[in-house]
Amino acid sequence: MAIKYEYKEYKNFGNCLFITNGKLTLGVTTDVGPRIIFCALEGYENIMFEDETRRFGEDVGEYGKWINYGGHRLWSSPELVPDTYFPDNSKVTVDIDESKNSFTFTADPTPFGKQFSVKLELAKTKPEVKVTHEIKNVSKKPLEFAPWSLTCTTAGGVCMVPVSTRKSGFLPNRVISLWDYSCVNDSRFKLTNEYCRIRQDSFCKGAFKAGFNVEDKFASVIVNKQIFIKSFGEYEWVKYPDYSCNVEVYTNDSFLECELLGEYKVYAPGESAVIKEKWKLVPNDEGFAPDIEALKKLAK
């Protein structure tokens, strides 16, 4: 079927643009954000977390309150207040190019000289979408940061991240970063020589986060009887945030985030930081997490 789209009110997230190719449906907020607040295979439940109660937010003083909302969002790293948490509670501009099945959502510039946009290019016949994130330096001075995309998935998910098995002789091949609130024996965290598994658990009140140098070009979340594959480019020998992690996973008692980071550097006025991902959804009716080799095949 041809790609279809329509604006409609969605729960308490205001006006959203819903896009479908008959295999995959995406919903993007246009009154705030943007957030990709809905993502699911046809006939399946949303894999994205929806913060309908507005439980998660951050007071940023004179700028108001940043609200999580849920779903997929674009941020900049390092995580700073108020810069990172500048409230994106205003309407976004939507640009639709039907000839390319392209939908671009752009927020107003922030007071910190950054303008955020997310472009979706939905495949015609497959449950796949290309997601291009751009942070443009619209200020008159150089800015140092890294682009940071966060997919906030709903409760019950398990994130599987491949770790490097590259032979490196006397040199190290893996980076694992842990935050001060991340307990190494957390029951949600499992680390092997081939992968890391982090699961969301609504009975665990504390948060957990870990970062990795992922060289296999993908990460995955198994949730709501679907396998979400986030594919991306090569791990480059550039400076990444958080001790050179390009993938990070965060979880708490409500959701799980699968996050991708780009190069941390100085961006000149007019220059843009870009992250490109390809998303794929696969049915997983039995609900079990496949082994890491099966996930690698799905990511190709």
C-alpha positions, 0 to 999 in steps of 0.5 A: 500500500502507499504510505498514508499519513494523518494528523490526529489528537493522541491521548494527552499528547496533543496533535500528532502526525501518524504515518503508516505503510501498512506494516509499520505505524509511527506517531510523532508529536507536533504540538511539543517535542518532537517525540516519536511517541508511537511505534508498532507493527500493524496489529501490535501494541506500541513499543514506546513509553508514554508518560501520560501522567507527566511523572518525569520532568526537570525544573529548569528555573527561568526556562520552565519545566522540561517534560519527558513525554516518553517516546524517542527524542533527540538531545545533546550531550553532555547532560547539563542543566539547563542546556540539555533540559531546555523545555521543548514544549512548543509546536514544531514545524513539519515538512513533508516530501511525498516524493521521498516518503520523507517527514521532517520535524523541526523545533524552534532554536533554543536559547543555547544556539541549537536547533533540533530536527528529526527526519523520518523516511519510511520504507514502502513495503517493509517495517523499516524506517530511516531516522536522521537526527540533526542538531545545527549550531545556529549561534554565532560562536563554536559549540562543543557537544555530541548528538544524542538520540534516545529511544524510550521504550515501555515497561517489560523490555529487554535490551540486548547490546553486542560487546566487542569480540575483536582480537586486539592482542595486548590492547583492550577491546571493550569499554563499559561505563557505569554511573554512580547509581549503577550497582555492578550486581544489579539484578537487571544487568547481565554481562557476558563475553558476547553481549550485555543484557539489561532488562526493565523491572517495575519492581526495582525502584532505583535506576541503572545505566551502562555505556558501551563501545558497540562495534557491531553497528546495532542494539536491540530491545525486545518488548511487547512481542516485537523485536526493535532493531536500532542499526547505525554506522561504524564505531569511529575512532573519534571522541565520544562522550562518557569515556568513548561510549556510542551506545548507552542503556538506561532503565528505571521502574517505568521504562528502558532507554536505548541510546545512541551518541555521535562525535563529541567535538566543537561544531562551528556556527552553521555546522550540524551534528548528525546521527543516522539510524535505521529501525526495523521491527520484527514480530516476536509472538513468543516474547522471548529474547533471541540469542545475540547471533540471531539478533546480528542476522536480523540487524543485517 
